[in-house]
Amino acid sequence: MAPQLRTLEAREWDTWYRTLERAFGGPPTPPEARGLWQSLTEHDRSVGAWDGDECVGTSGAFSLRLSVPGAALVDTAGVTRVSVAATHRRRGLMTTMMRRQLDDVRQRGEPLAALVASEPDIYGRFGYGMATQQLSTTIDTARVRLEVPAGTGTDGVRLRYADPVAALTACEAVYAGQVTGRPGMPARPRGWERLAVLAPQGGGDGGSPLQCVVAERDGATVGYARFHNTPQWDVSGARGMIVLRDLEAGDPGGYAALWRFLFEIDLTSTLVAQNRPVDDAWQHLVSDVRRCERQLRDGLFVRLVDVGAALEARAYRTPVEVVFEVEDAFCPWNEGRWQLVGDAHGASCTRTRAPADVTLPVRTLACAYLGGVSLTALARAGLAGELKGGTLARASSAFGNEAAPWLPHSF
């Protein structure tokens, strides 16, 4: 018999979570982190696949609000905890769970679903497209300087060490102030701020416990950085490494002061940042960008569950009027022609019988949705077709956004 899907009950959580841990491998989740994830689990949005008494598959979702272009926060299913036991692969179980989940998301009236993919190849067939990227860097701070321009406002900034837990409220207020300015950032529900202080001690490499430095102006917290300091020595002396976990600041002065601090910590010569926006401003402040080893990788994958509602929920950088012919075999309610009319103040997107200007699969719309991937680039890859000259370029310009979209953490 095929495994049976059912909504997770609280008493089943440990078994369900052990199934997930086994599928992903590695050591068990530390008790504090495990307890926090258990408290954040939305049981009515979590599903287990059961083969008799054995849990052989898991999936879940968080009720999130995701920032989109135009500073709106859109109800989004944060897809998470998806796994299939190695004993039950190639039986369609993943497809069955995705079918059930997207039907549920639609019923809840959430225009979007989003996830961080363990294997990107899996989710494209369900209509998810890569909508954000993340920048990682390893900087040789012994040879690279951070040069802060005059007038940036660092003179009025005071930096001080703070207990990471005690400073959570002030730091979370800084984070919340940044959300609507950058698409892809989730407005964190209560309790989620605690995840930031559960980072492994020293990043799992013999470093310090998590450290926190806050930037203050006139007594108010305007920024923070959380990091580990890993001491290293060789015959030439100290060669310590700073591993940055997260940094947010509400103004250029606080931002520059925090980055300068990280560059100048005594006994260190390497700064590692593993998830930053692709347009992060430090890249324009360094003396030698070539000695800042930079690497891009995929970030957030987005799925338009309701094409009309999703396209209406965001604003557009330039005025746009276009008819999309959308292909969506997995969520057929999205198929057909949609007329989008929008600008910087809002949009409408309705069914139409008018001739299509652009044809594309829903995955292409998902890639472009947050403004980080251009429709013209996707068309050059063969992922969109223009039927009326000039409409694709105008739509591509409208979908763009001033700030690159970015997901600061997984979920």
C-alpha positions in Angstrom: 0.0 0.0 0.0 1.1 3.6 -0.7 2.1 5.6 2.4 -0.7 7.6 3.9 -0.5 11.3 4.4 -1.9 13.0 7.5 -1.7 16.2 9.4 1.0 16.1 12.1 -0.2 15.6 15.7 1.8 17.1 18.5 2.6 13.7 20.0 4.1 12.6 16.7 6.6 15.5 16.4 9.7 13.7 17.7 9.2 10.7 15.3 8.4 13.1 12.4 11.5 15.2 13.1 13.8 12.2 13.5 12.7 11.1 10.0 13.7 14.5 8.7 17.1 14.4 10.5 17.8 10.9 9.1 17.0 12.0 5.5 19.4 15.0 5.7 22.1 13.1 7.6 24.7 14.5 10.0 24.5 14.7 13.8 21.2 15.3 15.7 20.0 18.9 16.1 21.3 20.3 19.4 18.6 20.2 22.2 18.1 24.0 22.4 17.7 24.4 18.6 15.4 21.3 18.5 13.2 22.7 21.2 12.9 26.0 19.5 12.0 24.4 16.1 9.4 22.3 17.9 7.9 25.4 19.4 7.8 27.1 16.0 6.2 24.2 14.2 2.7 24.9 12.8 1.2 21.4 13.3 -1.8 22.1 11.1 0.6 23.0 8.2 2.8 19.9 8.8 2.3 16.6 7.1 3.8 13.1 7.8 3.7 10.2 5.3 3.2 7.0 7.2 3.9 3.5 6.0 2.1 1.6 8.8 3.7 2.9 12.0 6.8 4.2 10.3 7.1 7.9 9.2 8.7 7.9 5.8 8.1 11.4 4.6 7.8 14.9 6.0 6.7 18.3 4.8 5.6 21.6 6.5 5.1 25.3 6.1 5.4 28.4 8.1 2.9 31.3 7.8 5.2 34.1 6.7 4.9 37.6 5.3 7.4 38.2 2.6 8.7 41.6 1.4 8.0 42.3 -2.3 8.8 45.3 -4.5 6.8 48.3 -3.4 7.4 47.7 0.3 4.3 45.4 0.7 4.4 42.3 2.9 2.6 39.4 1.2 1.2 36.3 2.9 3.6 33.5 2.0 3.8 29.8 2.8 7.4 29.2 3.9 7.9 25.6 2.7 10.1 23.6 5.0 11.0 20.2 6.5 10.5 18.4 3.2 12.0 14.9 3.1 11.5 11.4 1.8 13.1 8.4 3.4 15.7 6.7 1.3 13.7 3.5 1.4 10.7 5.2 -0.3 12.3 7.1 -3.1 11.0 7.1 -6.7 7.4 6.3 -5.7 5.8 9.7 -6.3 5.7 10.6 -2.6 7.3 14.0 -3.0 4.9 14.9 -5.8 2.0 13.8 -3.6 3.1 16.0 -0.7 3.7 19.0 -3.0 0.3 18.5 -4.5 -1.4 18.5 -1.1 0.6 21.4 0.1 0.0 23.7 -2.8 -3.7 22.9 -2.7 -3.7 23.9 1.0 -1.8 27.1 0.3 -4.3 28.1 -2.3 -7.2 27.3 0.1 -5.6 29.5 2.7 -5.5 32.4 0.2 -1.7 32.8 0.2 -0.5 34.1 -3.2 3.0 32.8 -2.7 5.0 29.8 -1.6 8.7 30.0 -1.0 11.5 27.7 0.1 15.3 27.2 0.4 16.1 24.2 -1.8 18.4 21.4 -0.6 18.5 20.3 -4.2 17.3 23.0 -6.7 16.7 20.3 -9.4 13.7 19.0 -7.4 11.5 22.0 -7.2 11.5 23.4 -10.7 9.0 20.8 -11.8 6.6 22.1 -9.1 6.8 25.7 -10.5 9.4 27.1 -8.1 12.0 29.5 -9.6 15.2 31.0 -8.2 14.2 34.5 -7.2 17.2 35.5 -5.0 20.9 34.9 -4.8 23.3 35.2 -1.9 26.9 36.5 -1.9 29.6 34.8 0.1 33.1 36.2 0.5 36.5 35.5 2.1 38.4 38.7 2.6 42.2 39.0 3.2 42.0 41.9 5.8 45.8 41.9 6.1 45.9 43.3 2.5 42.5 44.8 2.0 41.4 48.1 3.7 37.9 49.3 4.2 37.9 53.0 3.3 35.0 55.0 4.7 34.3 58.2 2.7 34.2 61.5 4.6 30.7 62.5 5.6 29.4 59.0 5.9 28.3 59.7 9.5 30.5 57.2 11.4 31.8 59.9 13.8 28.5 59.9 15.7 28.4 56.1 16.0 29.4 54.3 19.2 30.2 50.6 19.1 30.0 48.4 22.1 29.9 44.7 22.8 26.6 43.3 24.0 25.3 40.0 25.1 23.7 38.4 22.0 20.6 37.3 23.9 20.2 40.5 26.0 20.5 42.6 22.8 17.9 40.6 20.8 15.0 43.0 21.2 17.1 46.0 20.0 18.7 44.1 17.2 15.4 42.7 16.0 14.0 46.2 15.8 16.8 47.2 13.5 16.1 44.1 11.4 12.4 44.9 11.2 13.2 48.3 10.0 15.0 46.9 6.9 12.5 44.3 5.8 10.3 46.4 3.5 13.3 48.0 1.8 14.6 44.8 0.4 12.4 42.2 -1.3 12.8 38.6 -0.1 13.2 39.4 3.5 10.5 37.8 5.8 8.9 39.8 8.6 9.9 37.4 11.4 7.1 36.1 13.6 7.5 36.3 17.3 10.1 33.8 18.5 12.0 33.6 15.2 14.6 36.2 16.4 15.9 33.5 18.8 17.2 31.4 15.9 19.9 34.0 15.3 21.6 33.3 18.6 21.5 29.5 18.1 24.5 29.6 15.7 27.0 26.8 16.5 29.8 27.8 18.9 32.6 29.1 16.7 30.8 28.0 13.6 31.8 24.5 14.5 35.5 25.2 14.0 37.0 25.9 17.4 36.0 29.6 17.5 34.5 31.8 20.1 30.9 31.7 21.3 28.7 34.0 19.3 29.7 37.6 19.8 27.6 40.7 19.2 28.6 44.3 18.7 25.9 47.0 18.5 26.1 50.4 16.8 24.5 53.2 18.7 23.7 56.8 17.8 22.5 59.2 20.5 21.8 56.1 22.7 19.6 54.3 20.1 20.7 51.1 18.4 21.1 51.7 14.7 22.9 48.5 13.7 24.5 45.2 14.9 26.9 42.5 13.9 27.0 39.0 15.2 30.1 36.9 14.6 32.6 34.3 15.8 36.3 34.8 16.3 38.5 31.8 15.5 42.1 32.3 16.6 44.8 30.9 14.4 48.6 31.1 14.6 51.6 30.2 12.5 55.3 30.9 12.5 54.7 34.5 11.3 52.2 35.3 14.1 48.4 35.7 14.5 46.2 34.8 11.6 42.7 34.7 13.2 39.5 34.5 11.3 36.2 36.4 11.8 33.1 34.5 10.6 30.2 37.0 10.2 26.8 35.5 10.9 24.6 38.6 10.3 24.9 42.4 10.1 22.1 44.9 9.7 22.2 48.7 10.0 19.6 51.4 9.5 21.9 54.1 8.1 25.2 54.3 6.2 27.2 55.5 9.2 26.2 52.6 11.3 26.8 50.2 8.4 30.3 51.5 7.6 31.3 51.6 11.3 30.4 47.9 11.8 32.2 46.7 8.7 35.3 48.8 9.6 35.2 47.2 13.1 35.2 43.7 11.6 38.1 44.5 9.3 40.2 45.9 12.1 39.8 43.3 14.9 43.2 42.6 16.4 45.0 39.3 15.7 42.9 38.5 12.7 43.6 38.5 9.0 40.5 36.9 7.4 36.9 37.9 7.3 34.3 35.4 6.1 30.7 36.3 5.3 28.6 33.5 4.1 25.2 35.1 3.1 25.1 38.7 2.1 23.0 40.6 -0.6 24.6 40.6 -4.0 24.6 44.4 -4.0 26.1 44.7 -0.5 27.7 48.1 -0.2 31.0 46.9 1.4 32.1 45.9 -2.1 32.4 49.6 -2.9 34.3 50.5 0.2 37.2 48.0 -0.1 40.6 49.0 -1.4 41.1 45.8 -3.5 37.9 43.9 -4.5 40.0 41.2 -6.2 41.3 40.0 -2.9 37.8 39.5 -1.7 37.0 36.1 -2.9 33.3 36.3 -3.9 30.9 33.5 -4.8 27.2 33.5 -5.7 24.7 30.7 -5.0 21.0 30.3 -5.1 18.9 31.7 -2.3 15.1 31.8 -2.1 12.9 29.9 -4.5 9.5 31.4 -5.1 6.2 29.9 -6.4 3.3 31.9 -7.6 0.3 30.0 -6.2 -2.2 32.6 -7.4 -0.8 34.5 -10.4 -3.3 37.3 -10.3 -3.1 38.0 -6.6 0.7 37.7 -6.6 1.2 40.2 -9.4 -1.3 42.6 -7.9 0.5 42.5 -4.5 3.7 44.1 -5.7 4.4 47.5 -7.3 6.4 48.1 -10.5 9.4 50.3 -11.1 8.0 51.7 -14.4 4.5 51.7 -15.8 3.6 48.4 -17.4 0.6 47.1 -19.4 1.2 43.5 -20.6 -0.8 40.4 -21.3 0.9 37.2 -20.1 0.0 33.7 -21.4 1.0 31.6 -18.4 1.7 27.9 -18.5 1.3 26.0 -15.2 0.6 22.3 -15.5 1.0 21.6 -11.8 -1.4 24.4 -10.7 -3.7 24.6 -13.7 -5.9 27.3 -12.1 -3.1 29.7 -13.1 -3.1 28.7 -16.8 -4.3 31.2 -19.4 -4.0 34.9 -20.2 -3.5 37.6 -17.5 -3.6 41.3 -18.1 -1.2 43.2 -15.8 -1.5 46.9 -15.5 0.7 48.6 -12.9 3.2 51.2 -11.8 5.0 52.3 -8.6 1.7 52.9 -6.8 0.1 49.5 -7.3 -1.3 47.1 -9.9 -4.2 45.1 -11.1 -4.0 41.7 -12.7 -7.1 40.0 -14.2 -8.1 37.3 -16.6 -8.5 38.5 -20.2 -9.3 37.3 -23.7 -7.0 39.8 -25.2 -4.1 38.5 -27.4 -1.0 37.6 -25.4 2.1 39.8 -25.5 4.4 37.4 -23.8 4.2 33.6 -23.2 6.0 32.0 -20.3 5.8 29.2 -17.7 4.9 30.2 -14.2 8.5 29.3 -13.1 9.8 32.2 -15.2 7.4 34.6 -13.5 8.6 33.3 -10.2 12.2 34.0 -11.0 11.4 37.6 -12.0 8.9 38.3 -9.3 11.1 39.8 -6.6 13.0 42.0 -9.1 16.4 40.2 -9.1 16.2 38.4 -12.4 15.3 40.2 -15.6 12.6 38.8 -17.9 14.9 39.6 -20.9 17.6 37.5 -19.5 15.2 34.6 -18.9 13.9 35.1 -22.5 17.5 34.8 -23.8 17.6 31.4 -22.0 14.4 30.4 -23.9 12.2 30.7 -20.8 9.9 33.4 -22.2 8.6 34.2 -25.7 7.7 37.7 -27.0 4.6 37.8 -29.3 4.4 41.6 -29.5 7.5 43.6 -30.1 8.8 45.7 -27.3 6.5 44.4 -24.6 9.1 42.0 -23.0 11.7 44.8 -22.5 9.1 47.1 -21.0 7.8 44.4 -18.7 11.4 43.5 -17.7 12.1 47.1 -16.8 8.9 47.3 -14.7 9.7 44.1 -12.8 13.1 45.4 -11.7 13.8 46.7 -8.2 16.3 49.2 -6.8 17.6 46.8 -4.1 18.6 43.3 -5.0 16.3 40.8 -3.3 17.8 38.7 -0.6 16.8 36.1 2.0 19.0 36.7 5.1 18.4 33.2 6.7 16.8 29.9 5.9 13.7 28.5 7.5 
